[in-house]
Amino acid sequence: MRILAINQFYAPDHAATSQLLTELCEDLVEQGDEVTVIASRGRYLGGDKLPAAETIRGVRVVRPWATSFGKGKLAGRLTDYLTFWGTAVARAAAEARPDVMLAVTAPPMIASGALAVAAARRVPLVMWAQDVYPDIAVAFGLISATSPGAIGLGALMRLTYRASSRVVVLSRGMRDRLAAQGAPIDRLRVIPNWSDGRAIRPLAPEKNPFRREHALQDRFVVMYSGNLGVGHDVATFIDAARLLVDRCPRALLLFIGDGTRRAEAEQLARDLPNVKFLGYQPYETLGHSLAAADVHLISLRTGLEGLLVPSKLYGALATARPVMFVGPESCEAARVISENNLGWQGRPGDAEGLAGAIETAATSPAWCAERGLRARALFEAELDRPIAVARWRRVLEEAAG
């Protein structure tokens, strides 16, 4: 197949959608497909611009001009979205006609622009819904549900759902939300995000260079790795760490990553000796950093169930470690953890429950080992990279006919 994909971010950027799309496109090329990606020259967090065109592991990447203010301020983020939308759609129209187009919902309007190009050129479009718009923007308080922007974007997204050849969603809850908004149920496909089980594997603490480098050998590492964004609960984590200072001095809450709520987390933890912050780690060493955890933390704010799925869940499962989740019981992460007995799940604000669960895990190697084995088994059976790519290739072939 000749595939044209559009997303705001692509390798070497470390945004979650960038990593996922990069892995998908590289594997499709390995299977004989011809893949072109249209992405922004800017990075997720701003900074130096990327080349206008290059080939990365067989994938042709073109980056039309767009602003690159980064995620720091809303005005800059919107400007980045809008400029990329315009130049990316124009570039898609100028590219050689593909067999199928793939548009990721980042930014949300890009799918509608891709749809216009696909309709004009009679090319099937597959939409990859990483988030549900405008619902998620309303939940974050960025816009009002009754505002003209929300109403207009909602109508535009419903049109895109109905006109796309296939719409890929991340969970059953997201599928049900889109179906309720008018997406044809026969075109919806559930493909969870994934991790690469070859790069991210279980690793004994004494053999992990990341633990040695950061002096973690004698600590029980409770790790939150990834974006610290507005959709995540950091206060419950910090409150639990405060309770553990005397109750479990060996426990260390380690945040790895960045995002709009990192400064808040650092401020809340400013006087705590058992909380540490590190920046994003290079992709090449991600396996070591994730495997340095004894337990992984994941969170989601109440009200976001069915709107997004924390992709850090899959990397955590790949390391064969227990997972502790703070968020609504009805979301995908909570379902996976509870149905498979992979760790602990509690509501936002339950710092006492989280601290108790961490204390139990730190004093019970058997508890951790049992849940870790189940986590890796589930990952290898359902959530590894080759399994997801095979599902994706079937969907693209369906759309392309």
Phi, psi and omega per residue, in radians:
M1 nan 2.620 2.952
R2 -1.765 2.017 -3.002
I3 -2.049 2.311 3.048
L4 -2.017 2.014 -3.107
A5 -1.928 2.550 3.121
I6 -2.272 2.196 3.024
N7 -2.695 2.622 -3.083
Q8 -1.133 -0.545 -3.061
F9 -2.196 2.509 3.103
Y10 -2.610 2.897 -3.131
A11 -0.877 2.488 0.164
P12 -1.562 0.247 3.114
D13 -1.126 2.605 -3.047
H14 -1.806 0.204 3.036
A15 -1.021 2.620 -3.065
A16 -1.027 -0.795 3.141
T17 -1.152 -0.543 3.090
S18 -1.117 -0.829 -3.124
Q19 -1.097 -0.753 -3.125
L20 -1.137 -0.832 -3.139
L21 -1.130 -0.659 3.117
T22 -1.063 -0.831 -3.127
E23 -1.118 -0.725 3.117
L24 -1.074 -0.857 -3.082
C25 -1.150 -0.707 3.133
E26 -1.120 -0.679 3.118
D27 -1.233 -0.619 3.074
L28 -1.114 -0.703 3.093
V29 -1.098 -0.716 3.116
E30 -1.071 -0.494 3.140
Q31 -1.558 0.099 3.019
G32 1.825 -0.001 3.127
D33 -1.419 2.750 3.096
E34 -1.856 2.051 -2.990
V35 -2.141 2.256 2.987
T36 -2.074 2.358 3.124
V37 -2.057 2.314 3.001
I38 -1.813 2.107 -3.096
A39 -2.452 3.045 -3.139
S40 -1.501 2.663 3.006
R41 -1.329 -0.338 3.141
G42 -1.411 2.822 3.120
R43 -1.793 2.846 -3.088
Y44 -0.974 -0.739 -3.112
L45 -1.811 0.267 -3.110
G46 1.426 -3.052 3.131
G47 1.914 -2.752 -3.075
D48 -1.034 2.489 3.131
K49 -1.434 2.706 -3.135
L50 -1.624 2.863 -3.110
P51 -1.063 2.655 -3.141
A52 -1.202 -0.469 3.126
A53 -2.745 2.463 3.059
E54 -2.899 2.902 3.045
T55 -2.003 2.174 -3.096
I56 -2.077 1.915 3.133
R57 0.867 0.790 3.060
G58 1.549 -0.168 -3.141
V59 -1.654 2.165 3.094
R60 -1.399 2.138 -3.095
V61 -2.052 2.162 3.075
V62 -2.074 2.409 -3.067
R63 -2.246 1.680 3.074
P64 -1.182 2.826 -3.117
W65 -1.095 2.480 2.961
A66 -2.817 2.787 3.092
T67 -1.176 2.803 -3.117
S68 -2.489 1.111 3.104
F69 -1.355 -0.372 -3.137
G70 1.528 -2.979 -2.997
K71 -1.627 0.051 -3.010
G72 -1.085 -0.750 -3.093
K73 -2.246 2.572 -3.066
L74 -1.073 -0.734 -3.118
A75 -1.082 -0.753 3.110
G76 -1.141 -0.686 3.124
R77 -1.106 -0.767 3.130
L78 -1.126 -0.677 3.106
T79 -1.113 -0.739 3.079
D80 -1.040 -0.780 3.128
Y81 -1.014 -0.910 -3.001
L82 -1.188 -0.721 3.134
T83 -1.177 -0.686 3.101
F84 -1.149 -0.701 3.126
W85 -0.965 -0.857 -3.079
G86 -1.146 -0.829 -3.069
T87 -1.306 -0.548 3.132
A88 -1.212 -0.730 3.120
V89 -1.118 -0.736 3.114
A90 -1.091 -0.712 3.138
R91 -1.179 -0.678 3.111
A92 -1.068 -0.658 3.124
A93 -1.185 -0.463 -3.103
A94 -1.555 -0.236 -3.103
E95 -1.278 2.786 3.040
A96 -1.039 2.524 -3.047
R97 -1.115 2.140 3.116
P98 -1.549 3.066 3.019
D99 -1.431 -0.515 -3.125
V100 -2.721 2.566 3.064
M101 -1.930 2.564 3.110
L102 -2.233 2.154 -3.141
A103 -2.142 2.228 3.079
V104 -1.628 2.528 -3.096
T105 -1.355 1.055 3.084
A106 -2.641 1.722 -0.018
P107 -1.331 2.929 -3.029
P108 -1.086 -0.540 -3.087
M109 -1.293 -0.241 -3.028
I110 -1.125 -0.549 3.137
A111 -1.132 -0.646 3.121
S112 -1.205 -0.672 3.067
G113 -1.130 -0.730 3.089
A114 -1.105 -0.639 3.121
L115 -1.104 -0.708 3.116
A116 -1.068 -0.751 3.103
V117 -1.146 -0.786 -3.115
A118 -1.083 -0.721 -3.140
A119 -1.159 -0.737 -3.127
A120 -1.123 -0.583 -3.074
R121 -1.766 0.049 3.138
R122 0.992 0.897 3.108
V123 -2.050 2.316 3.097
P124 -1.174 2.538 -3.119
L125 -2.053 2.294 2.986
V126 -1.876 2.160 3.141
M127 -1.760 2.281 -3.137
W128 -1.862 1.805 -3.042
A129 -1.548 1.644 3.050
Q130 -1.402 -0.430 3.104
D131 -2.460 2.837 3.108
V132 -1.925 2.012 -3.124
Y133 -1.932 2.568 0.046
P134 -1.502 0.084 -3.027
D135 -0.934 -0.738 -3.069
I136 -1.233 -0.633 3.089
A137 -1.151 -0.629 3.072
V138 -1.163 -0.764 -3.130
A139 -1.106 -0.574 3.114
F140 -1.390 -0.128 -3.128
G141 1.390 0.266 -3.127
L142 -1.339 -0.573 3.113
I143 -2.467 2.796 3.078
S144 -1.509 2.548 3.138
A145 -1.084 -0.435 -3.110
T146 -1.743 0.100 -3.128
S147 -1.283 2.668 3.094
P148 -1.000 -0.615 3.128
G149 -1.107 -0.777 3.141
A150 -1.164 -0.737 -3.134
I151 -1.142 -0.759 3.139
G152 -1.165 -0.758 3.136
L153 -1.153 -0.654 3.098
G154 -1.071 -0.769 3.119
A155 -1.119 -0.710 3.136
L156 -1.123 -0.733 -3.141
M157 -1.186 -0.677 3.103
R158 -1.098 -0.697 3.071
L159 -1.075 -0.738 -3.131
T160 -1.130 -0.749 3.105
Y161 -1.011 -0.791 -3.063
R162 -1.226 -0.535 -3.049
A163 -1.614 -0.281 3.135
S164 -1.253 2.568 3.102
S165 -1.188 -0.682 3.067
R166 -2.519 2.571 3.033
V167 -2.172 2.033 -3.129
V168 -1.679 2.213 3.133
V169 -2.088 2.918 -2.982
L170 -1.649 -0.264 -3.065
S171 -2.736 2.926 3.084
R172 -1.150 -0.637 3.106
G173 -1.097 -0.698 3.098
M174 -1.191 -0.671 3.081
R175 -1.038 -0.775 -3.107
D176 -1.146 -0.663 3.108
R177 -1.096 -0.805 -3.108
L178 -1.198 -0.634 3.089
A179 -1.099 -0.679 3.112
A180 -1.166 -0.408 3.127
Q181 -1.598 0.070 3.033
G182 1.909 0.027 3.096
A183 -1.216 2.282 -3.140
P184 -1.071 2.162 -3.039
I185 -1.082 -0.530 -3.113
D186 -1.296 -0.193 3.106
R187 -1.794 -0.111 -3.137
L188 -1.458 2.364 3.110
R189 -2.293 2.321 3.104
V190 -1.671 2.007 3.027
I191 -2.292 1.854 3.111
P192 -1.096 2.691 2.947
N193 -1.114 3.047 -2.964
W194 -2.557 -3.120 2.945
S195 -2.399 2.933 -3.107
D196 -1.689 1.827 -3.088
G197 -1.208 -0.212 3.049
R198 -1.403 -0.623 -3.122
A199 -1.538 -0.536 -3.117
I200 -1.998 1.885 -3.042
R201 -2.337 2.830 3.022
P202 -1.083 2.466 -3.134
L203 -2.564 2.223 -3.129
A204 -1.088 2.455 -3.095
P205 -0.947 -0.704 -3.088
E206 -1.232 -0.229 3.127
K207 -1.806 0.055 -3.022
N208 -1.663 1.988 3.139
P209 -1.124 -0.467 3.128
F210 -1.141 -0.694 3.120
R211 -1.160 -0.665 3.105
R212 -1.178 -0.755 -3.091
E213 -1.060 -0.635 -3.064
H214 -1.854 0.314 3.051
A215 0.963 0.886 -3.105
L216 -1.872 0.113 -2.992
Q217 -0.975 -0.701 -3.039
D218 -1.754 0.162 -3.101
R219 -1.795 2.660 2.957
F220 -1.649 1.842 -2.932
V221 -1.561 2.040 3.057
V222 -1.824 1.880 -2.899
M223 -1.909 2.349 2.898
Y224 -1.992 1.969 -3.072
S225 -2.091 2.104 3.108
G226 2.370 -2.798 -3.064
N227 -1.261 2.293 3.014
L228 -1.750 1.377 -3.030
G229 -1.815 -3.076 -3.065
V230 -1.189 -0.294 -3.134
G231 -1.495 0.040 -3.013
H232 -2.050 2.627 -3.101
D233 -1.701 1.882 3.107
V234 -1.712 -0.464 -3.057
A235 -1.110 -0.710 3.131
T236 -1.103 -0.683 3.105
F237 -1.075 -0.835 -3.098
I238 -1.159 -0.704 3.113
D239 -1.081 -0.684 3.096
A240 -1.146 -0.707 3.104
A241 -1.062 -0.659 3.124
R242 -1.101 -0.687 3.115
L243 -1.183 -0.461 -3.049
L244 -1.551 -0.137 -3.108
V245 -0.933 -0.815 3.135
D246 -1.672 -0.580 -3.060
R247 -1.281 -0.572 -3.107
C248 -2.593 1.318 -3.060
P249 -1.058 -0.390 -3.123
R250 -1.254 -0.393 -3.089
A251 -1.291 2.381 3.096
L252 -2.251 2.148 3.051
L253 -1.535 1.990 -3.070
L254 -1.963 1.996 3.033
F255 -1.630 2.215 3.052
I256 -2.136 2.066 3.135
G257 2.420 -2.751 -3.089
D258 -2.750 -3.096 3.114
G259 2.517 3.114 -3.008
T260 -1.175 -0.328 -3.104
R261 -1.860 0.109 3.141
R262 -1.136 -0.754 -3.139
A263 -1.040 -0.697 3.100
E264 -1.082 -0.772 3.141
A265 -1.106 -0.730 3.127
E266 -1.113 -0.668 3.121
Q267 -1.161 -0.755 3.130
L268 -1.116 -0.550 -3.059
A269 -1.767 0.255 -2.970
R270 -1.062 -0.479 -3.095
D271 -1.873 0.223 -3.071
L272 -1.754 2.186 3.128
P273 -1.373 -0.193 -3.061
N274 -1.868 0.410 3.063
V275 -2.226 2.332 -3.111
K276 -2.380 2.560 -3.131
F277 -2.136 2.382 3.020
L278 -2.301 2.704 3.084
G279 -1.366 3.106 3.057
Y280 -0.962 2.443 3.122
Q281 -1.659 2.627 3.094
P282 -1.007 2.522 -3.102
Y283 -0.984 -0.593 -3.083
E284 -1.147 -0.444 -3.125
T285 -1.890 0.208 -3.094
L286 -1.068 -0.636 3.127
G287 -1.047 -0.722 3.134
H288 -1.222 -0.727 -3.100
S289 -1.175 -0.761 3.134
L290 -1.163 -0.677 -3.132
A291 -1.276 -0.177 3.096
A292 -1.272 -0.208 3.139
A293 -1.343 2.576 2.891
D294 -1.625 -0.521 3.077
V295 -2.528 2.488 3.089
H296 -1.834 2.494 3.079
L297 -1.884 2.451 3.054
I298 -2.427 2.589 3.111
S299 -2.522 2.813 3.045
L300 -2.703 2.356 3.111
R301 -1.207 2.544 3.054
T302 -1.049 2.404 -3.116
G303 1.740 -0.139 -3.120
L304 -1.789 0.028 3.131
E305 -1.093 2.344 -3.083
G306 1.438 -0.099 -3.133
L307 -1.767 -0.558 3.061
L308 -2.719 2.825 3.109
V309 -2.237 2.167 -3.139
P310 -1.081 1.982 -3.074
S311 -1.236 -0.286 3.114
K312 -1.139 -0.259 3.102
L313 -0.998 -0.699 -2.981
Y314 -1.312 -0.655 3.037
G315 -1.131 -0.653 3.109
A316 -1.107 -0.779 3.123
L317 -1.104 -0.626 -3.111
A318 -1.107 -0.467 -3.105
T319 -1.444 -0.031 -3.117
A320 1.052 0.865 3.093
R321 -2.172 2.637 3.034
P322 -1.087 2.702 -3.140
V323 -2.155 2.306 3.067
M324 -2.008 2.195 -3.011
F325 -2.069 2.302 3.048
V326 -1.981 1.968 -3.104
G327 2.916 -3.043 -3.085
P328 -1.186 2.471 -3.100
E329 -1.128 -0.441 -3.015
S330 -1.496 -0.009 -3.080
C331 -1.514 2.940 -3.033
E332 -1.100 -0.760 -3.111
A333 -1.077 -0.768 3.117
A334 -1.093 -0.723 3.137
R335 -1.071 -0.835 -3.118
V336 -1.060 -0.774 -3.089
I337 -1.185 -0.793 -3.072
S338 -1.271 -0.749 -3.107
E339 -1.136 -0.498 -3.094
N340 -1.884 0.088 3.102
N341 0.922 1.028 -3.041
L342 -1.770 -0.027 -3.114
G343 2.900 -2.055 -3.062
W344 -2.517 2.542 3.106
Q345 -2.375 2.293 3.136
G346 -2.528 2.931 -3.086
R347 -1.428 2.714 3.038
P348 -0.998 2.385 -3.112
G349 1.661 -0.218 -3.105
D350 -1.479 1.167 -3.127
A351 -1.160 -0.622 3.138
E352 -1.119 -0.763 3.113
G353 -1.110 -0.731 3.128
L354 -1.158 -0.753 3.120
A355 -1.082 -0.706 3.100
G356 -1.111 -0.702 3.124
A357 -1.142 -0.719 3.108
I358 -1.134 -0.734 3.125
E359 -1.075 -0.730 3.092
T360 -1.078 -0.806 -3.119
A361 -1.111 -0.705 -3.093
A362 -1.165 -0.424 -3.107
T363 -1.861 0.129 -3.103
S364 -2.413 1.484 3.110
P365 -1.001 -0.597 -3.134
A366 -1.137 -0.711 3.107
W367 -1.013 -0.785 -3.136
C368 -1.169 -0.763 -3.074
A369 -1.107 -0.743 -3.130
E370 -1.081 -0.805 -3.117
R371 -1.263 -0.571 3.077
G372 -1.129 -0.720 3.109
L373 -1.103 -0.717 3.107
R374 -1.143 -0.657 -3.139
A375 -1.083 -0.842 -3.130
R376 -1.160 -0.658 3.126
A377 -1.097 -0.772 3.091
L378 -1.091 -0.769 -3.140
F379 -1.016 -0.846 -3.099
E380 -1.172 -0.506 -3.111
A381 -1.420 -0.545 -2.967
E382 -2.322 -0.371 -2.862
L383 -2.209 0.196 3.128
D384 -1.377 2.765 -3.059
R385 -0.979 -0.853 -3.120
P386 -1.067 -0.590 3.126
I387 -1.149 -0.792 -3.136
A388 -1.144 -0.744 -3.126
V389 -1.120 -0.669 3.091
A390 -1.090 -0.711 3.077
R391 -1.103 -0.758 -3.136
W392 -1.108 -0.707 -3.114
R393 -1.134 -0.642 3.091
R394 -1.103 -0.730 -3.135
V395 -1.146 -0.760 3.132
L396 -1.125 -0.660 3.105
E397 -1.178 -0.690 3.075
E398 -1.003 -0.844 -3.098
A399 -1.149 -0.721 -3.083
A400 -1.325 -0.297 -3.141
G401 1.279 nan nan
